[in-house]
Amino acid sequence: MEALCFQDSNTIEEKNISNEEKNSIYKKMQNLDDKIREVMHLRIIGGKMFLKEELEKIDGRIKLFVDMDGVIADYNVGKACEYDRKRPLYDSIKKLEEISKMPNVEMFILSITRMTEGCEQKHKWLDKYASLFIKKNRVIISREDNNFVNSDVLKTNFLRDLERDGSTIILIDDDPSILYKVKQNVQDVLLYKDTVLVD
């Protein structure tokens, strides 16, 4: 048999091989793809996870607020309102699913939408891709309903006014301006950049 050129995981440049040999090669490639996916899943779920290790150091209840756009949903600049087209960030969602199984962690979404109709669109997206965030734990704030106040102010005000019950409050967000604003105004919230979900 002559040499084969593997162009990608789905294409073989043919060089005088039989259909039976091609089928055998495709099957081996598919098995390899399956093994890679299995290893990646074990790495995400079974391996060490930085955020989970951090949370395990905290005594007592934890309220974990997670931003949506840029953290669990891909954010395209200039397309902020097309929620139904946002690509889910599956690695982050899988890690958060694992964290949601911790008995002392309660998961929340804390997200901002420019227009009010975006609230329902975000709920539909969460139902489809990240249902681990139950509806009663989704805080989606409309800027339109709040005189178009900036997102950093809206999130800071929400976290400042949140009733304290002894739980440790944590925010994961991708926007440094929001993290900075919260840090300056709400000292008892632990802040993490979205990269905390990258291992």
C-alpha positions in Angstrom: 0.0 0.0 0.0 1.3 3.5 -0.8 1.5 6.3 1.8 -1.6 8.1 2.8 -1.8 11.8 3.5 -4.1 12.7 6.4 -5.4 16.2 5.6 -7.8 16.4 8.6 -9.8 14.0 10.8 -12.4 13.5 8.1 -10.4 13.5 4.8 -7.9 11.0 3.3 -6.0 11.8 0.1 -6.5 8.7 -1.9 -3.4 7.0 -3.2 -4.3 3.6 -4.8 -6.1 2.0 -1.9 -9.2 -0.2 -1.9 -12.6 0.8 -0.5 -12.1 -1.8 2.2 -8.8 -0.2 3.3 -10.4 3.2 3.2 -13.2 2.0 5.4 -10.8 0.5 7.8 -8.8 3.7 8.1 -11.9 5.8 8.6 -13.1 3.5 11.3 -9.7 3.8 13.1 -9.8 7.5 12.8 -13.3 7.6 14.3 -12.1 5.4 17.2 -9.2 7.8 17.7 -11.6 10.8 17.7 -13.8 9.0 20.3 -10.8 8.3 22.5 -9.7 12.0 22.3 -13.2 13.1 23.3 -13.2 10.6 26.2 -9.8 11.8 27.5 -10.9 15.5 27.3 -14.1 14.7 29.2 -12.1 12.9 31.9 -9.7 15.9 32.1 -12.6 18.3 32.5 -14.7 16.2 35.0 -12.3 13.8 36.6 -9.1 15.8 36.7 -8.2 18.7 38.9 -10.3 21.7 38.4 -8.9 25.0 39.8 -12.3 26.6 40.6 -13.6 23.5 42.4 -10.4 23.4 44.4 -10.8 27.0 45.3 -14.5 26.5 46.4 -13.6 23.5 48.5 -11.4 25.8 50.7 -14.5 27.8 51.6 -16.5 26.8 54.7 -20.2 27.2 54.6 -22.7 28.0 51.9 -21.7 29.6 48.6 -23.8 31.7 46.2 -22.0 31.6 42.9 -23.1 34.2 40.4 -22.0 33.6 36.8 -22.1 36.1 34.0 -23.6 34.8 30.8 -22.1 36.6 27.7 -18.4 35.7 27.4 -18.4 33.2 30.2 -20.9 30.4 29.1 -22.1 32.0 25.8 -19.7 33.3 23.1 -19.9 37.0 22.9 -19.6 38.6 19.4 -19.0 42.4 19.6 -21.8 44.2 17.7 -24.2 41.3 17.9 -25.2 41.6 21.5 -28.9 41.0 20.9 -28.7 37.8 18.8 -29.0 35.5 21.8 -30.4 32.6 19.8 -27.2 32.5 17.8 -24.7 32.6 20.6 -22.4 29.6 20.6 -22.4 27.8 24.0 -19.0 27.5 25.6 -19.4 23.8 26.5 -16.2 23.4 28.5 -17.2 26.1 30.9 -20.7 24.8 31.1 -19.5 21.3 31.9 -17.2 22.6 34.7 -20.1 24.6 36.2 -22.3 21.5 36.0 -19.7 19.6 38.1 -19.5 22.5 40.6 -23.3 22.6 40.8 -23.1 19.1 42.3 -21.2 20.4 45.3 -23.7 20.3 48.2 -22.9 23.8 49.6 -22.9 25.7 46.2 -26.0 27.4 44.9 -25.6 28.6 41.2 -27.0 31.8 39.8 -26.8 33.7 36.5 -26.2 37.4 36.8 -26.5 38.9 33.3 -27.4 42.2 31.7 -29.3 42.7 28.5 -29.6 46.0 26.6 -33.3 45.6 25.6 -36.1 44.0 27.7 -37.0 41.4 25.0 -33.4 40.0 25.5 -34.5 38.7 28.9 -36.8 36.1 27.5 -34.2 35.2 24.7 -31.6 34.6 27.4 -34.0 32.4 29.4 -34.6 30.3 26.2 -30.9 30.0 25.6 -30.3 28.9 29.2 -33.1 26.4 29.0 -31.5 24.9 25.9 -27.8 25.0 26.8 -27.3 25.5 30.5 -30.4 24.3 32.4 -28.3 23.8 35.5 -29.2 27.4 36.2 -32.8 27.0 37.4 -35.2 29.7 36.4 -35.6 31.2 39.9 -31.8 31.6 40.1 -31.5 33.6 36.9 -31.0 37.3 37.5 -31.3 39.0 34.0 -31.4 42.8 34.2 -32.6 44.9 31.3 -30.8 48.2 30.8 -33.8 49.5 28.9 -35.9 49.0 32.1 -33.2 50.9 34.1 -32.7 54.1 32.0 -29.8 52.5 30.2 -27.6 52.6 33.2 -24.2 50.9 32.5 -23.9 47.2 33.1 -21.1 47.6 35.7 -23.4 49.9 37.8 -26.4 47.5 37.5 -24.4 44.5 38.6 -22.7 46.4 41.4 -26.0 47.6 42.7 -27.5 44.2 42.6 -24.7 42.6 44.5 -24.6 45.5 47.0 -28.3 45.2 47.7 -28.4 41.4 47.8 -29.7 40.2 51.2 -26.8 38.6 53.2 -27.5 35.3 54.8 -24.0 34.2 55.8 -23.2 32.7 52.4 -20.0 33.5 50.6 -20.9 35.5 47.5 -18.8 34.9 44.4 -19.0 36.5 40.9 -17.4 35.1 37.8 -17.3 37.7 34.9 -15.4 38.3 31.8 -15.6 42.1 31.9 -12.7 43.7 33.9 -14.6 47.0 34.3 -17.5 45.2 36.1 -15.0 43.3 38.3 -13.3 46.6 39.1 -16.5 48.4 39.9 -17.7 45.6 42.2 -14.4 45.5 43.9 -14.5 49.2 44.6 -18.0 49.2 46.0 -18.9 45.7 47.4 -16.0 44.4 49.5 -17.5 41.1 50.6 -17.9 39.6 47.1 -15.1 37.3 45.9 -14.3 38.0 42.3 -13.0 35.8 39.5 -12.3 36.5 35.9 -13.8 34.0 33.4 -10.4 32.4 33.0 -10.9 30.7 36.3 -12.8 28.1 34.3 -9.7 27.4 32.1 -7.5 24.6 33.4 
